[in-house]
Amino acid sequence: MKRAFGYADPSLDPFLLLDDFHSNNPNDYMAGFPWHPHRGIETITYMLHGRVEHGDSMKNNGIIGAGDVQWMTAGSGIIHQEMPKKNEDDPYLAGFQLWANLPASHKMMHPRYRDITKDIIPEVSVNNRVKVKIICGEINGVKGPVQDIITEPEYLDVVIEPNSEFKHSIDNGHNVFAYVIEGEATFDPTKNEIISPEHLVIFSEGDEVLIQTKTKPVRFLLISGKPIGEPVAWRGPIVMNTEEELRLAFNEYNKGTFIKHQ
């Protein structure tokens, strides 16, 4: 597993963490993530290959596979597990987990869980050389299935053919980053720097991004959101605004009073 980032950075706000997991060796991933709590954040899992089973304290359960998304809003508190499913014939497991912060006004909201299967995630051909899967956000009037999220995120899976470009408008004031999955491209028209797989690109302020390919295609995640701009108190799976709120959360977990909504 590679952690693309995992810290509270104002240039990435409201996003806190992005993990890129991929392995052909079941010993790397079969331990999974047994029962653990979350509060104050949203976790977004996007599978590229393989399957992961989810279960939680709200009695949600299910399996997400290649192309599916699990969008979980922990809010006031949820206890869940994520366990990879072994496949002897095809052991490769790959995907991403993104953590998005919640503002103080929504940290104690009712938890919610959504399975978004690949068949309801639209893929838009921007032209005959650019295709975009829209998990959250909008391209050419087509909206992704995940809507009504507090920080107004956009989550796109973009493929650009060689010798092509993708230009995309970003809401003014939103932070935006890209993460390269396959291939290579330039992400800054003022530079000639080629960005290759497993690299993170953090864009500066502006209302548009331009990504260009040369001799190779590229596939990348393009993710943006409205910054929260609040203090971050973060310990393990719980993210609040103050140390006192963190202490309370862990005390409640230890006492068995963590769950506020079933």
N, C-alpha and C positions, 0 to 999 in steps of 0.2 A: 504494500500500500504506500502511496506517495501522498503526503499532505502538501497540497499546493499553497495553502495558507491556513493559519490557525491562530489568529490574534485579532485584537480590536484595533483596526487601522481606520482613521477617518476617511481615507481614500477608498475604502471598501465598504464602509457603513452603508446599508444595514447588515451586510454579510460578515460572518464571523469565521467560517471555516469551510474549506473545500477539500475533501478526500477523494483521490483517484485510486480505486482498487482494481487490480487485475492480476490474475495468476492462473497458471495451468496446474498448480500443485494444491490439491485439496488440504494438505497439511498447513498451508498458509492461511486458509480461511474457514475451515470447518468448525473451529471453536466459536465463530460468530460473535454475536453480542447478546449474551443472556440478559435476563431481566434487569433493567436499570431505569432510573427516573429521569425525567426532563421537566424543566419549568422555564417559562419566560422566552422561549424560542420556537422556531419552526424548523423541522428537519425535512429535507427533500432528497429522496433517493431516486436516481435515474439509472435503470439497468441497461447495459449494452449487450450483455451475454450472461447466460446462466439464470438461476432462479433463487430468490430469497423469500423465506416465510416470515410473516409478521404476526405478532399477537400483542394485545395490550389490555390495560386495566378497564377499558370501556367495552371489552368483549369483542373488539374488532379482531378479525383474523383473515389471512389470505396470503396468497403467493403472487409475487410480481416476477415477471420474466423479461426477456429481452425487449426493449422498447417501451416498457411500462414505467410508470412513475408512482411513488408513494409520497404524498404530501401530508405531513403530520404537524398540526399546530398543537404544541404542548400546553400553551397557555398556563392556567393555574397549576397544572401538574398531571403527568401521565406516567405510568410505568409500562415499559414495553420490552420486547425482545425482537431481534432480527437475526434469523438463523439461515445460512446458506443451505440449499438442497444439493446433495451429492448426485452427480451424474457420471457413472462409470464410463459411458461411451463418449462423453464430451465434458471433461473436467474444467474447462476454461470458465472463469467467473470474472466479470468486468462491469464496472459502473462507477457512479459518483454519488457522494453524499455532500450536500450543501446545508449549512446552518445559516438561518436568517434570524436576526434579532427582532424582538417585538418592543414597541415603545412602552413606557411605564403605564400608559393608559390602558394597554391591552395585555400586559404580562399575566394578569389573573383572569383572562377571558376563559370561557368554556373551551376545553380541548376539542379538537375535531381531527378526523382522519379521513383521507381520501385515497382510494386506489384509482389511478388513471391508466387505463389500458391503452396499448399502442394504437388500437383501432379507432380511438376517439381523439388522438393527437393529430391535427391536420398537418400535412406537408404541402408547402406552397412552392411553386416554381416561380421565382422572382423573374427569371428569364431562362433561356435554355441552357444556362451554364451555372445557375445558382439555385439550390434547393434548401428550404428552411423548414424544420419541424418546429411547431409552435406549441410549447408546453404551457407557457404563460406569456401574455402580451399579444401583439397584433402586427400582422404584415399584410399589406395590400387589402385591408378591410376584413381579413380573416383573423379571428380571435382564437387563442388557445383555450382548452377546457378549464384551466385553473383561473378563477376570477375572484374578485372581492377580497383581495389580500391587502392588509393594512399598508404595507410599504410599496405598493404598486410595482411589484417586480415584473421583469421580462426575462424569460428563460427560453433561449433559442438554441437549436442544434443545427448548425449551418455547414453545408458542403458547397465548395466552389471548385469548379473545374479549372484546369491549367489556363494561364493567360487570360484571366478574367478578374472581375472585381465585384464587391458587394458594398453598397453604400446604404447606411441605415440611420434614420433619425433617432435621437435619444431625447427623452423628456428633459427640459432644461433643469439643471440642478441635481439630476440623478447621477449616482456613481455607476460606472460600468467597467466590467473586466471581461477578458476572453481567456479561454484555456484550450490549448491545441491538443486534439485527440490524435489526429493522423495528418501526415503531409506537412506542408510548410507554406508560409505566406508572409507578407509584410503587413504590419498593423498600424504603421505611421507613414503617411505619404511624404513627410519631410525627411524621412530616413530610408536607407536601403537595407535595413537590418532584416534578415530572414529569421522568423521564429519557428522553431521545430516542436515536435511532440513533447508533452509533459512540461510545457512552459506557460507561465501565467503572464498576461499582459494587462496592466492597469492603465486605463485611459485617463488623460487629464480632462479638465473641464471643457465642455463644448456641447453642441447639439447634434453632432453627427459623427459616425465612425466610417472609415473607409478601409477595407481589407482587400489586398490585391495578391493574386498568385502569379507565378512565373511558369516554370516548366513542369511543376508538380501541382496536383490538387491539394486541397486542405479540408479538414473537418475540424470544427471547433465549437465550443460552447460560448455563447454570448449572453451575458447575464447583467442586468442592471436593476437598480432600485432606488427608492427615495431615502436619503440618509435620515437617521433619527436624531443624531446630534445630542445624545444623552450620555451620562456616565455609564460605564460598563463594569459591573462586578461579576466576575466569571470564575467559577470553580467547577471543573469537570463537566457534567452534563447539565448544569443549572446556570442560567445567566440572568442576573437581576441588575438593579441600579445601584444598590448599596451593599456593603459588607453585612449590615444588620439583616437585610432581606435574605442574603445567602445563609447566614446562621440560622434564621428561622426556618428556611426551606429544609436544610439538612436535619435540624431538630425534629421537624414534623415527619420527615421520612423515617428517622430512627424510632419515633414514637408510634408510627402507623397512622398518622393523621394527615399525610401528604396529599392524598387524593380528595379534591373538593367536589368533583363532579364525576358521576359514574357514567 
